[in-house]
């Protein structure tokens, strides 16, 4: 695959991942009390702090992916955040049977998102990014071999 196509696909992938995290973080700001309540409902300690962390990670990470700035670190942080949140909030194995299937779908969808984020962390943002421009490379961290 040529470098131009790799860079375009990396850009589109980053934008699509940002489209998942950025609106979620912004909705948590708008519904802060509800977010705190939901976090508390699963028995997590310090739900207000948890909501603040979720907002910072989702909004900050989403913006970083959007711009392709600090992409590898942002993708890794979002991957860890998503994995932890998935295990806590989509524990389908502990759900009543009527809820288990939906939670299982959400669980494995999030695991796939973690996989995409790890690939992005491994390969970088591509040339169409702040990282790519700062590095002064044609590929912005992508291997062309």
matplotlib code that plots the C-alpha trace (Angstrom):
import matplotlib.pyplot as plt

x = [0.0, 1.4, 2.2, -0.5, -3.3, -1.9, -1.9, -5.5, -6.7, -4.9, -6.6, -10.1, -9.5, -8.4, -11.5, -13.9, -12.3, -12.5, -16.2, -16.7, -14.9, -15.3, -19.2, -19.3, -17.0, -19.0, -22.3, -20.8, -20.1, -23.7, -25.1, -22.5, -24.9, -26.2, -22.7, -21.7, -24.9, -24.2, -20.6, -21.8, -24.5, -21.9, -20.3, -17.2, -15.7, -15.3, -17.8, -17.3, -13.6, -14.3, -16.6, -13.9, -11.3, -13.7, -14.3, -10.7, -9.7, -12.6, -12.5, -8.7, -8.1, -10.7, -9.2, -5.7, -6.9, -8.8, -5.6, -3.2, -1.3, 0.4, -1.5, 0.4, 0.0, -3.6, -4.5, -2.8, -4.6, -7.9, -7.3, -6.6, -9.5, -11.9, -10.7, -11.2, -14.6, -15.7, -14.9, -16.7, -19.7, -20.4, -19.9, -22.3, -21.3, -22.9, -26.1, -29.5, -30.2, -32.5, -29.6, -26.6, -26.8, -26.8, -24.1, -22.0, -22.4, -21.3, -18.4, -17.0, -17.6, -15.4, -12.8, -12.6, -12.2, -9.3, -7.7, -8.0, -6.5, -3.6, -2.9, -3.0, -0.6, 1.7, 1.8, 1.2, -1.0, 0.3, 1.4, -2.0, -1.5, 0.2, 2.5, 3.4, 4.1, 6.2, 8.3, 8.8, 8.3, 6.3, 4.6, 4.2, 5.2, 3.7, 6.0, 5.9, 7.3]
y = [0.0, 3.4, 6.1, 8.4, 5.8, 4.9, 8.5, 9.0, 5.9, 6.9, 10.3, 8.8, 6.3, 9.0, 11.1, 8.2, 7.3, 10.9, 10.9, 8.2, 9.9, 13.7, 13.7, 11.3, 13.5, 16.6, 14.9, 14.0, 17.7, 18.6, 15.8, 15.9, 15.0, 12.1, 10.9, 11.1, 9.2, 6.4, 6.0, 5.8, 3.3, 0.6, 1.1, 3.0, 5.2, 9.0, 9.1, 12.9, 12.4, 9.5, 11.7, 14.4, 11.9, 10.4, 13.9, 14.9, 11.6, 11.6, 15.2, 15.6, 12.3, 13.0, 16.4, 14.9, 12.2, 14.8, 17.0, 14.1, 15.7, 13.4, 10.6, 7.6, 8.7, 9.7, 6.5, 4.5, 6.5, 6.0, 2.3, 1.8, 4.0, 2.1, -1.3, -0.4, 1.2, -1.8, -4.3, -2.1, -1.0, -3.8, -6.9, -9.0, -12.1, -10.6, -9.3, -10.8, -12.9, -10.2, -7.6, -9.9, -10.0, -6.2, -5.8, -8.5, -6.6, -3.4, -5.2, -6.7, -3.5, -1.6, -4.4, -3.8, -0.1, -0.8, -2.9, 0.0, 2.4, 0.1, -0.1, 3.7, 3.9, 1.5, 3.1, 6.8, 9.5, 9.6, 12.7, 14.4, 15.4, 17.7, 14.9, 14.3, 17.9, 18.2, 15.2, 16.5, 13.1, 12.1, 9.3, 10.9, 7.7, 5.2, 2.5, 2.4, -1.1]
z = [0.0, -0.9, 1.7, 0.5, 0.9, 4.4, 5.4, 4.2, 5.9, 9.1, 9.0, 8.4, 11.2, 13.6, 12.7, 13.2, 16.6, 17.7, 16.7, 19.3, 22.2, 21.7, 21.7, 24.6, 26.7, 25.8, 26.7, 30.1, 30.7, 29.8, 31.9, 34.7, 37.5, 35.6, 34.8, 38.4, 39.4, 36.8, 37.9, 41.5, 40.6, 39.8, 43.2, 42.2, 44.8, 44.2, 41.3, 40.8, 40.3, 38.0, 35.9, 35.7, 34.6, 32.0, 30.6, 30.5, 28.8, 26.3, 25.3, 25.5, 23.8, 21.2, 20.3, 20.2, 17.7, 15.7, 15.3, 15.3, 18.1, 20.7, 18.9, 20.1, 23.8, 23.3, 21.6, 24.4, 27.1, 25.4, 24.9, 28.7, 29.6, 27.3, 28.5, 32.1, 31.5, 29.4, 32.1, 34.7, 32.8, 30.4, 32.6, 30.6, 32.6, 35.7, 34.1, 34.1, 31.0, 29.4, 29.5, 28.9, 25.1, 24.7, 27.2, 25.5, 22.2, 23.8, 25.5, 22.3, 20.3, 22.9, 22.8, 19.0, 19.6, 22.0, 19.2, 16.7, 19.3, 19.9, 16.1, 16.0, 19.0, 17.3, 13.8, 14.5, 13.1, 9.5, 7.6, 7.7, 11.3, 13.7, 14.6, 11.0, 10.3, 13.5, 12.6, 9.1, 7.6, 4.6, 6.6, 10.0, 11.8, 9.4, 8.1, 4.3, 3.9]

ax = plt.figure().add_subplot(projection="3d")
ax.plot(x, y, z, "-o")
ax.set_aspect("equal")
plt.show()
